[in-house]
């Protein structure tokens, strides 16, 4: 890098044909001047076509001194800076808003903010390019999450059936309500956490840039799981506009996923109990089940009266004496707490 020529020691030359050579510079006699605004030259200004041949050539001048940064007048042109010499202001792609004079220490931050607001086209192009690069990976991810080609986890099937049964018992026929129940229980409660925080599973550190990308993908997944129609306009967040055309397709994937689960064979209570028992055996040495049970009891204790009433009114719970057994557990837990 130390042997690389300085930028001010080079010219950008457009070559066309055998004898066609033109130096492209930020400013020259052809620069457009409107009032006190002078526009920096662009490729469009020189009418350089796509596929043109350009080259970096040495700049023939003896007046360049790199250490003290002395340059010939006009040789060093600031990009998007306020050039107040002679009352002429320079602009590149868009003009900075004409703000009242500010202290010098505040100009930089204001200029950066104005630049970020004033050139959305540049950032939009980069976002679209990034979206195109990640599109296949996002599609594959959503397909894996919302696919029933492999057996659906028994717990998911059992819980979704439970939600369907509860809807039937309470005469809830609105499909949107059931859809929201399932969305809140699995995609939004589980998958969103995994998508937004891959460090929960993988030994990785998420940088700020990656976190921003994951936020867009996560928001897209959330929007895909909702049934509401999203009305987008010019003032809508850019992350929503990026996947606006893809979300209807993702919504269909979510609806098909729920429908496919509903069509699979139901899981009995015995199968669910066996599956839970197997999980307990497989991870018996890695989990503190007493802590887990106590956390579960804290939730039960919060709604203790309602749960006891529901168990006493349910015929299946009456046969299994679940209300009586819960009262025994409560007495044991409270006594244990009292002893402590």
PLY file of the C-alpha trace (Angstrom):
ply
format ascii 1.0
element vertex 340
property float x
property float y
property float z
element edge 339
property int vertex1
property int vertex2
end_header
0.00 0.00 0.00
2.89 2.39 0.70
3.98 2.12 -2.93
0.51 2.87 -4.27
0.23 6.25 -5.99
-1.76 8.99 -4.32
-5.19 9.68 -5.73
-4.20 13.24 -6.61
-1.32 11.87 -8.72
-3.71 10.12 -11.09
-6.27 11.13 -13.68
-9.25 9.09 -14.83
-9.09 8.88 -18.61
-11.91 7.77 -20.92
-10.61 6.00 -24.00
-12.72 5.67 -27.11
-11.24 4.28 -30.32
-7.60 4.79 -31.27
-7.17 8.51 -30.72
-10.09 9.32 -28.41
-8.74 10.22 -24.97
-10.60 12.44 -22.49
-9.66 13.24 -18.89
-12.67 12.94 -16.55
-12.42 15.41 -13.69
-14.72 16.66 -10.96
-14.57 20.20 -12.33
-13.64 21.69 -15.68
-14.85 24.32 -18.12
-17.91 22.21 -18.97
-19.16 21.99 -15.35
-22.76 23.10 -14.93
-23.16 26.30 -12.90
-26.63 27.35 -11.74
-26.65 30.48 -9.60
-24.29 29.81 -6.73
-24.47 26.01 -7.21
-21.86 24.16 -9.25
-22.49 20.49 -9.95
-19.59 18.06 -9.81
-19.16 16.26 -13.08
-20.55 12.72 -13.40
-20.29 9.96 -15.99
-23.69 11.06 -17.25
-22.34 14.59 -17.70
-19.58 13.27 -19.97
-22.06 10.84 -21.61
-19.83 7.86 -20.86
-21.71 4.76 -22.09
-21.94 1.39 -20.35
-18.98 -0.84 -21.11
-16.70 2.09 -21.86
-12.94 1.74 -21.36
-11.39 3.94 -18.68
-7.89 3.98 -17.25
-5.94 5.61 -14.46
-3.06 7.60 -15.92
-0.36 9.69 -14.20
-1.20 13.34 -13.73
1.56 15.44 -15.23
2.18 18.30 -12.80
5.01 19.38 -10.53
2.92 21.35 -8.10
1.66 18.44 -5.98
3.18 18.12 -2.52
1.58 15.27 -0.58
2.85 15.92 2.93
1.76 19.53 3.20
-1.24 18.89 0.95
-0.58 21.78 -1.43
-2.47 21.47 -4.70
-3.08 23.47 -7.80
-6.29 25.50 -7.66
-9.20 23.26 -8.54
-7.12 20.06 -8.34
-8.52 19.01 -5.00
-12.30 19.01 -5.12
-14.25 18.14 -1.96
-17.11 15.66 -2.41
-20.41 16.85 -0.94
-18.66 19.48 1.18
-19.69 23.11 1.53
-17.36 25.09 -0.73
-17.98 28.70 0.09
-15.08 30.20 -1.86
-16.44 32.86 -4.17
-19.98 32.11 -2.99
-20.13 28.91 -5.07
-21.48 25.74 -3.46
-20.67 22.33 -4.86
-23.13 19.49 -5.15
-22.88 15.96 -6.49
-26.09 13.93 -6.77
-28.44 16.10 -4.72
-28.20 19.53 -3.22
-27.80 19.82 0.52
-30.65 21.73 2.16
-29.87 25.36 2.67
-29.55 25.55 6.43
-28.63 28.68 8.40
-24.96 28.97 9.22
-23.97 26.58 11.99
-20.88 26.37 14.15
-18.11 24.43 12.41
-18.15 21.60 14.96
-21.82 20.87 14.08
-21.51 20.96 10.32
-20.19 17.44 9.95
-23.02 15.69 11.77
-25.67 17.74 9.98
-24.02 17.04 6.65
-24.00 13.33 7.31
-27.68 13.37 8.27
-28.60 15.36 5.20
-26.59 13.01 3.02
-28.34 9.98 4.45
-31.75 11.56 3.88
-31.00 13.08 0.53
-29.61 10.06 -1.34
-32.08 7.24 -0.64
-31.58 6.00 -4.19
-28.01 4.94 -3.40
-28.96 3.01 -0.28
-32.00 1.49 -1.98
-29.79 0.15 -4.76
-27.46 -1.43 -2.23
-30.37 -2.90 -0.27
-31.88 -4.40 -3.41
-28.51 -5.86 -4.33
-28.13 -7.37 -0.87
-31.69 -8.71 -0.98
-30.95 -10.40 -4.30
-27.85 -12.01 -2.82
-29.72 -13.34 0.21
-33.02 -14.18 -1.53
-32.31 -17.89 -2.04
-31.14 -18.30 1.55
-34.23 -16.53 2.92
-36.51 -18.67 0.72
-34.75 -21.85 1.84
-35.00 -20.81 5.49
-38.73 -20.11 5.33
-39.28 -23.35 3.40
-37.50 -25.40 6.06
-39.43 -23.73 8.90
-42.81 -23.97 7.17
-42.49 -27.42 5.62
-44.26 -30.62 6.62
-42.21 -32.83 4.29
-40.56 -34.16 7.42
-42.64 -35.34 10.38
-43.96 -32.43 12.41
-42.76 -32.49 16.03
-45.29 -34.33 18.16
-45.53 -31.42 20.59
-46.44 -28.99 17.78
-49.18 -31.29 16.44
-50.54 -31.93 19.94
-50.61 -28.24 20.85
-52.18 -27.14 17.56
-54.88 -29.79 18.00
-55.44 -28.47 21.51
-55.97 -24.96 20.13
-58.42 -26.30 17.55
-60.31 -28.18 20.27
-60.47 -25.10 22.48
-61.83 -23.07 19.58
-64.54 -25.69 19.06
-65.46 -25.85 22.75
-65.81 -22.06 22.93
-67.70 -21.84 19.61
-64.94 -19.81 17.95
-65.41 -20.22 14.24
-63.29 -17.28 13.10
-60.31 -18.85 11.32
-58.29 -15.67 11.78
-58.45 -16.03 15.59
-57.16 -19.61 15.45
-54.45 -18.52 13.01
-53.33 -15.83 15.46
-53.26 -18.34 18.34
-50.96 -20.66 16.42
-48.80 -17.81 15.16
-48.29 -16.44 18.67
-47.47 -19.86 20.10
-44.88 -21.11 17.60
-43.56 -18.69 14.93
-43.54 -15.53 17.01
-42.60 -17.06 20.35
-39.99 -19.55 19.14
-38.77 -18.94 15.60
-38.51 -15.16 15.87
-36.13 -15.52 18.82
-33.96 -17.96 16.87
-33.91 -15.84 13.72
-33.08 -12.64 15.57
-30.58 -14.24 17.96
-28.63 -17.02 16.23
-26.15 -16.88 19.13
-28.79 -18.73 21.18
-27.92 -21.85 19.20
-24.62 -21.22 17.43
-21.33 -20.09 18.90
-21.22 -16.87 16.89
-20.99 -13.18 17.56
-23.49 -11.08 15.64
-22.10 -7.81 14.31
-24.22 -4.69 14.01
-24.46 -5.10 10.24
-25.59 -8.72 10.50
-28.05 -7.79 13.25
-29.61 -5.18 10.97
-30.00 -7.77 8.18
-31.53 -10.27 10.61
-33.97 -7.62 11.81
-35.27 -7.15 8.27
-35.63 -10.93 7.75
-37.29 -11.31 11.14
-39.77 -8.52 10.41
-40.55 -10.14 7.07
-41.26 -13.45 8.81
-43.52 -11.71 11.33
-45.45 -9.94 8.57
-45.81 -13.26 6.73
-47.47 -14.85 9.75
-50.13 -12.19 10.13
-53.46 -12.20 8.34
-53.78 -8.43 8.10
-53.11 -6.73 4.79
-50.19 -4.33 4.89
-50.87 -1.11 3.01
-47.57 0.30 1.89
-46.81 3.72 0.50
-43.97 6.09 -0.15
-43.53 6.75 3.57
-43.43 3.06 4.58
-40.22 1.75 6.18
-37.73 0.57 3.60
-37.42 -2.87 5.26
-41.12 -3.49 4.59
-40.87 -2.28 1.00
-37.99 -4.66 0.30
-40.07 -7.81 0.72
-43.49 -6.36 -0.14
-43.82 -8.57 -3.24
-42.61 -11.69 -1.45
-44.81 -11.52 1.64
-48.03 -12.73 -0.10
-46.15 -15.86 -1.17
-44.80 -16.35 2.36
-48.32 -15.88 3.76
-49.52 -18.75 1.60
-46.68 -20.91 2.94
-47.78 -20.20 6.53
-51.43 -20.97 5.81
-50.49 -24.18 3.99
-48.24 -25.16 6.92
-51.09 -24.82 9.41
-53.47 -26.68 7.09
-51.01 -29.55 6.56
-50.52 -29.95 10.31
-54.28 -30.07 10.78
-54.47 -32.95 8.27
-51.84 -35.12 9.96
-52.75 -37.90 12.36
-53.62 -36.63 15.83
-51.34 -37.36 18.75
-52.94 -39.08 21.74
-52.31 -38.14 25.36
-50.36 -41.37 25.83
-48.07 -40.59 22.89
-47.47 -37.09 24.20
-46.72 -38.36 27.71
-44.31 -40.94 26.29
-42.54 -38.29 24.22
-42.17 -35.99 27.23
-40.91 -38.87 29.36
-38.30 -39.72 26.72
-37.14 -36.10 26.60
-36.82 -36.12 30.38
-34.68 -39.26 30.27
-32.46 -37.93 27.47
-31.72 -34.68 29.29
-32.08 -35.78 32.90
-28.52 -34.77 33.74
-28.62 -31.41 31.99
-31.77 -29.78 33.37
-32.83 -28.87 36.90
-36.39 -30.15 36.79
-37.19 -28.81 40.25
-36.53 -25.27 39.09
-38.64 -25.87 35.99
-41.50 -27.27 38.06
-41.33 -24.36 40.47
-41.50 -21.86 37.57
-44.51 -23.74 36.23
-46.16 -23.70 39.66
-45.64 -19.94 39.93
-47.76 -19.56 36.80
-50.37 -22.01 38.13
-50.49 -20.22 41.46
-51.26 -16.95 39.69
-54.46 -18.45 38.23
-55.00 -21.13 40.89
-58.72 -20.60 41.53
-59.63 -20.47 37.85
-57.62 -23.63 37.11
-59.17 -25.57 40.02
-62.66 -24.52 38.92
-61.99 -25.58 35.33
-60.58 -28.96 36.42
-63.57 -29.66 38.65
-65.99 -28.92 35.79
-64.16 -30.95 33.14
-65.30 -34.60 32.93
-61.92 -35.94 31.80
-60.16 -34.05 34.61
-62.70 -35.42 37.10
-61.93 -39.00 36.08
-58.19 -38.39 36.52
-58.75 -36.42 39.75
-56.57 -33.64 38.43
-58.14 -31.00 40.67
-57.45 -33.05 43.80
-53.90 -33.82 42.68
-53.21 -30.13 42.00
-54.44 -29.28 45.50
-52.03 -31.87 46.91
-49.16 -30.34 44.93
-50.09 -26.86 46.10
-50.17 -27.98 49.73
-46.77 -29.67 49.37
-45.22 -26.64 47.72
-46.64 -24.19 50.22
-45.52 -26.35 53.13
-42.05 -26.57 51.64
-41.92 -22.80 51.27
-43.18 -22.40 54.86
-40.52 -24.77 56.16
-37.88 -22.71 54.40
0 1
1 2
2 3
3 4
4 5
5 6
6 7
7 8
8 9
9 10
10 11
11 12
12 13
13 14
14 15
15 16
16 17
17 18
18 19
19 20
20 21
21 22
22 23
23 24
24 25
25 26
26 27
27 28
28 29
29 30
30 31
31 32
32 33
33 34
34 35
35 36
36 37
37 38
38 39
39 40
40 41
41 42
42 43
43 44
44 45
45 46
46 47
47 48
48 49
49 50
50 51
51 52
52 53
53 54
54 55
55 56
56 57
57 58
58 59
59 60
60 61
61 62
62 63
63 64
64 65
65 66
66 67
67 68
68 69
69 70
70 71
71 72
72 73
73 74
74 75
75 76
76 77
77 78
78 79
79 80
80 81
81 82
82 83
83 84
84 85
85 86
86 87
87 88
88 89
89 90
90 91
91 92
92 93
93 94
94 95
95 96
96 97
97 98
98 99
99 100
100 101
101 102
102 103
103 104
104 105
105 106
106 107
107 108
108 109
109 110
110 111
111 112
112 113
113 114
114 115
115 116
116 117
117 118
118 119
119 120
120 121
121 122
122 123
123 124
124 125
125 126
126 127
127 128
128 129
129 130
130 131
131 132
132 133
133 134
134 135
135 136
136 137
137 138
138 139
139 140
140 141
141 142
142 143
143 144
144 145
145 146
146 147
147 148
148 149
149 150
150 151
151 152
152 153
153 154
154 155
155 156
156 157
157 158
158 159
159 160
160 161
161 162
162 163
163 164
164 165
165 166
166 167
167 168
168 169
169 170
170 171
171 172
172 173
173 174
174 175
175 176
176 177
177 178
178 179
179 180
180 181
181 182
182 183
183 184
184 185
185 186
186 187
187 188
188 189
189 190
190 191
191 192
192 193
193 194
194 195
195 196
196 197
197 198
198 199
199 200
200 201
201 202
202 203
203 204
204 205
205 206
206 207
207 208
208 209
209 210
210 211
211 212
212 213
213 214
214 215
215 216
216 217
217 218
218 219
219 220
220 221
221 222
222 223
223 224
224 225
225 226
226 227
227 228
228 229
229 230
230 231
231 232
232 233
233 234
234 235
235 236
236 237
237 238
238 239
239 240
240 241
241 242
242 243
243 244
244 245
245 246
246 247
247 248
248 249
249 250
250 251
251 252
252 253
253 254
254 255
255 256
256 257
257 258
258 259
259 260
260 261
261 262
262 263
263 264
264 265
265 266
266 267
267 268
268 269
269 270
270 271
271 272
272 273
273 274
274 275
275 276
276 277
277 278
278 279
279 280
280 281
281 282
282 283
283 284
284 285
285 286
286 287
287 288
288 289
289 290
290 291
291 292
292 293
293 294
294 295
295 296
296 297
297 298
298 299
299 300
300 301
301 302
302 303
303 304
304 305
305 306
306 307
307 308
308 309
309 310
310 311
311 312
312 313
313 314
314 315
315 316
316 317
317 318
318 319
319 320
320 321
321 322
322 323
323 324
324 325
325 326
326 327
327 328
328 329
329 330
330 331
331 332
332 333
333 334
334 335
335 336
336 337
337 338
338 339
